[in-house]
Amino acid sequence: MAARHGDEDGPGSGSGPASHLTPPAPASAPATASPSATASPSASEGSVSGGSVSGGSAPEGSGATITLDDIRGAQKTLSGVSRLTALEGSRYLSGLVGAPVHFKCENLQRTGSFKLRGGYVRIAGLGPEERAAGVVAASAGNHAQGVALAASLLGVRSTVFMPEGAPLPKIAATRDYGAEVRLYGQIVDETMRAAKEYAERTGAVFIHPFDHPDIITGQGTVGLEILEQCPEVRTVVVGIGGGGLAAGIAVAVKSLRPDVRVVGVQAEGAAAYPPSLAAGRPVTIDAPVTMADGIKVGRPGDVPFQIIENLVDEVRTVTEDELSSALLLCLERAKLVVEPAGASPVAALLSAPESFEGPVVAVLSGGNVDPLLMQRILRHGMAAAGRYLSLRLRLTDRPGALATLLGVLSTLDANVLDVSHVRTNPRLGLSEAEVELHLETKGPDHCEDVREALRGAGYTVMA
């Protein structure tokens, strides 16, 4: 489980399972693997043809074919470029699940996410004329940085379109990696259209963030590393946006270990895969909303959808509260900075830990989170975990009344973050004052203890 680290690259950028979608196993895929088959990576040389594992060539009329050999070839291409990221155990989650839980730390990858893998493999596969024309991409952050660094390493000119509201640290990092950054549009869909128009106008090669076999092949190297680092794994949990990472991991894992369960996770407000899987084709959802911008995608990619439909065992959704709680856990318990999209597998584990068979590997796909967003998310996560308490109460408007109240709070070991003292309001009596308090507490039980103690001291608690 040792990690190989290279030089630093500069700045990086419903509750529970709402959907349980388990497509039938492909006819050509064995239901389980024998001990001898799982002991050696070379025991099974399957491929993915149109999304199904097969031992032979792609069936006529099938979609893109991604084989295990393709992913192994990508691993060789990425040698010395991407890091073998660490596999870190989580004692807390292991206790909840009742089996070992490990984090695959792609948040520690170069550029701060897995995106370098697919971007480098895609650009490395271009011919001389295509490289001379340059590449163009559209992204709010992670893909932008991955493409920018990959192009620089390969000596290819890159242009990256980013939304006008993209976080400044991500824009700066993309420029630092060598790309020309152009700001266009308010949402990624508008930015994507601008990048494609630029490609048509200039001849630059458009590097899609997830809907291309080379991208999926590069991301699949994460799956190979998981099997090498944790050969006893029984479940892999990975966030899903467009689907490139989950599809690549599924090909690698199911080709070698068809007995391993692969679970995808989407944000509840941006979950395009459940309706798409139900319809049997990619469908578009309107106005996806989530703090997890790394998986905020309104429509699955055509290429990854075929693979996920056949090889991913289940797709779950998680709420915003669960995402913020998961991010807080990663920071406090694991000492890992993870963006909301990267924390989505942890959110799924927290929401229903008893439903996962271990050992479990949760893929922390990225750590590029804007500091201002991190601040808001941490507050949200602490509130969801019962670590913040907001109260309004009334007291007699006389000298020393506020000091007496604060003295009561000090005996309860509640840290006062903010106080608002209102003395003039039509709803207050002549001798009354209203105080709004924001407190830092130790959890839900402590919050209730504070409320009861204040009521016991004679205060009227209104919220």
VENTAHU-V439984 format. One line per field, one symbol per residue. ss: DSSP state (~ for helix, > for strand, _ for the rest). phi: phi as a letter, one per 40 degrees, with the letter a starting at -180 (. if undefined). psi: psi as a letter, one per 30 degrees, with the letter a starting at -180 (. if undefined). A space follows every 50 residues. Layout:
ss=???
phi=???
psi=???
This chain:
ss=___>______________________________~~~~~_~~~___>>>_ _>>>__________>>>~~~~~~~~~~______>__>>>_~~~~~~~___ >>>>>~~~_~~~>_~~~~~~~~~~___~~~~~~_>>>>___~~~~~~~~~ ~~~~___>>>>>_____~~~~~~~~~___>>>>____~~~~~~~~~~~~~ ~~__>>______~~~~~~~_~~~~~~~~~_____>>>>>____~~~~~~~ ~~~~~~____>>>>>>>~~~_~~~~~~~~____>________~~~___>_ _~~~~~~~~~~__>>>>>_~~~~~~~~~~~~~___________~~~~~~~ ~_~~~____>>>>>_>____~~~~~~~~~~~~~~___>>>>>>>>>____ ~~~~~~~~~~~___>>>>>>>>_________>>>>>>>>>___~~~~~~~ ~~~~~~___>>__
phi=.cbbbcccbgccc.cgccabbbcccdcccccbbcdccccbdccbbcbbbg hbcacbccccgcccbbbcccccccccdccgbcccccbbcbcccccccgad bbbccccccdggaccddccccccccccdcccccgbbabaciccdcccccd ccccgbcbbbcbccccddccccccccchcccbcagbbccccccccccccc cbgcccbccacadccccccccccccdcccbccdbabbacbbchccccccc ccccccbccccbbcbbcdcabccdcccccgacbcbcfcbaccccbcbcac ccccddccdcbccabbbbcccccccccccdcccbfbcbcdcccdcccccc cacccbcbcbbbcccabcbcdccdcccccccccccgcbbbbbabaccadg ccccccccccccgbcccabbbbbbadccccbbbbbbbbbcbbidccdccc dccccccgcccba
psi=gkkjkalkgakk.lkajfkijjlkkkefkkelkleeeffkfgekhlljjg fkklfalklkglakkjleeeeeeeeeefkfdlkjlljkljeeeeeefglk kkkjiffglkgglffeeeeeeeeffkleeeeffllklklfdeeeeeeeee eeeghkkkkkkklfgkkeeeeeeeeefglkkkkklfleeeeeeeeeeeee effkkkjkffhkeeeeeefffeeeeeeefifgkfkkkklkcffeeeeeee eeefeeiffkkkklklkefhifeeeeeefglklkkkikklfiffgikfkl keefeeeeeffkfkklllleeeeeeeeeeeeeefhkjkleeffeeeeeee eiffgkklkkjkjjflgikkeeeeeeeeeeeeeeggfkkkkklklkilkf eeeeeeeeeeffhkkjekkkjkfjkffklegllkkkkjkkagleeeeeee eeeeefggkjkf.
